[in-house]
Amino acid sequence: MSLPAHAADEPLASQVAAACRRLAPLGWRDLMLKVTGGQLDITAPDLVAELSKPLAAIDRKQPGFGDFNAAGTQGVTPGQPDLSLLYHAFAAPTVATAADGKTPLAGFPTLSEIAVLENYVYAAAKADLAKIAQNARAVAGRDLAIVVYALEYRNVSQSVGGRAAQLCFARTGVSHLGTAEPYYDGALRAFATLDPAKPFAFRSVPQRFAAFLSTRISGAGKTFGPQDVQPGDDKRDFWVPLHKLFDGPECLVGANLTVTFASHLVNEKLRQFQRYMTMNGVPGTRFTEEQLNQYPFVLRDGEIGGLSDNPDFGPGVLVPRPRPALAEVATFPGSNKVVTFQVPSEKDYPKPLSLYYSSLQILPVGADTEPAFMSGRAPEAQRPAPEYVNIRHRYQGESIESLNRRPDMMRLLYDGKYPAVHYVDYAGNGWMEVRCPAIEHVVKASKPAFVIVSPPDFFPSVSQRQLTRWWLDEMPLALQKTLWALPPLPLSQQRMAADVTLPAGFSINDTTMTCLVAQPGSAPGPAQTANGPNADRSVGLPDAAAGIFDPGWETSQGYIYISTRAMTRRPAIRPPSSLTCSPSASARRSWRTSSCAPHWAITGPASRPTTPAVSRRTSRPRPPLASPMPGPPARR
């Protein structure tokens, strides 16, 4: 369901009231009354007054509310989503059960309704542009800019500070390709990757963006992050959001804004590859420059994805275009003529072209050794073409032969000199920019977000950050060095620039594009400080002594992780004495988990599920350590 088409022209308070009226009979009115001891009625005639009044008590023992910021004491705290109880209820994926704490809610807010409430939170601040600019200069000594972020509300274990749920921001947004239309799972507050009814399909996974008045702050800070501080962060610059920009007269005092998003996407992998082959004198089919600037060598914008016009999603949502297949045989437009390339012979072109895992590997010119993981980050090491190209499908006449079926496959690949089929995938990258003409004469700088349209996430229930924390904490150091040359860090822990070859104005010196930050001014209160900034944030275990324990904060691969080592450091913290872990499709899950994978819910008397091998230091499952992982096969 969505708001009527004319609702966007109504005052934000009216739009929020309409969303509350829709949700009230679905269990939300009783839930909010239960959490606040009868103080917050989302059907009150004067909802503005109801949301702004102080709340004497908030029951954080209610499932889903244990990690709501302890400093929050209102339904809506002006300018602070993290401190707004109703926003937490709307946006947190752990808020999923009715007032009894067991029955699932009968419905959930749409993404558009969450965005409307978000706008209302910022509108309630009655923000003045001149004062925001003055405060930015006073605090950071820098001017304002309009900055585009990918954003999502995260529970405590995945938040920036790790001590309370937070609205988190990144200047890089990742969306995923799919073979089916996107589906927003209201219970998870996220786009689902998988469809239980179609086990071999992947849904397109969009990404939401928003524009904020922001300032640049030098060095990491306690109030804004970044998440997982890295060496050198004390000397880096971070763009941090101050105030959201949205349409209408309520965003800034004395201004009527129009905020317009525009996405720009490109995929030119085949063009880069063909040019590289030509430059290195590899014989084969030649294409004109005019051909290389068209499909299938270059894909742009709508061929990859674009902004959604679905009213349930709201503004600023980038949707990868669903395709029947994730990769297709490349053909020329208007014909069925297959696009091929001549496979070079390994003995004639050992470098910079070489076989690797029976594919064609493109090495940097003059490279004496194989490129290592992440070695292409520096400008001088930029890869001139896609790293690997499929050469196993030989084109003969009008048919395609899979060499995988031949016992002499490696000899054929080594000898080369046959036409191989080019394939097109619809991944790409680009940028999301925004225009806000009403304030551009005052705020002259504008920073777009970097956009990545990637292949599907094949393990949607696994958080790479959680997996990395487990690997660093539990794997013996010797085995770590055996398995990985460099730690498999998630993108948010990398410090790198966006693609500077794009005409978006990205700077090679802007190395905090992928980190996560929070809005300053919402430091967690005492109820969430039990973990502390130096605690094991992969656990997110709250202060059980205060009655705060939510089993949905940290799930990965279907298990709830509780670190006994972390509890040893803090003896006052103990999990409940009676826990049962049982598979449940309705179990509360962390952000972006799959609805069709088994998950574990804490439900009753103590017992232990059957799990893989378990470390003595933790209840986390770990792989067998009988032998190290084999390295890559020897190069021919």
Secondary structure, 3 states (H helix, E strand, C coil): CCCCHHHHHCCHHHHHHHHHHHHHHHCHHHHHHHHCCCCCCCCCCCHHHHHHCECCCCCCCCCCCCCCCCCCCECCCCCCHHHEHHHHHHHCCCCCECCCCCCECCCCCCHHHHHHHHHHHHHCCCCCHHHHHHHHHHHHCCCCEEEEEEEEEECHHHCCCCCCCEEEEECEEEEECCCECCCEECCCCEECCEECCEEEEEECECEEEEEEEEEEEECCECCCECCCCCCCHHHCEEEEEEEEECCEEEEECCEEECCEEEEEEEECHHHHHHHHHHHCCCCCCCCCHHHHCCCCCCEEHHHCEEECCCCCCCCCEEEECCCCCCEEECECCCCCCECEEECCCCCCCCCCEEEECCEEEECCCCCCCCCCCCHHHCHHHCCCCCCEECCCEEEECCEEEEHHHCCCHHHHHHHCCCEEECEEECCEEEEEEEECCCCCCCCCEEECEEEEEECCCCCCCCCHHHHHHHHHHHCCHHHHHHHCCCCCCCHHHCCCCCCCCCCCCCCCCCCCCCCEEECCCCCCCHHHCCCCCCCCCCCCCCCHHHCCCCCCCCEECCEECCCHHHHHHCCCCCCCCCCCEEECCCCCCCCCCCCCCCCEEECCCCCCCCCCCECCCCCCECCCCCCCCCCCCCCC
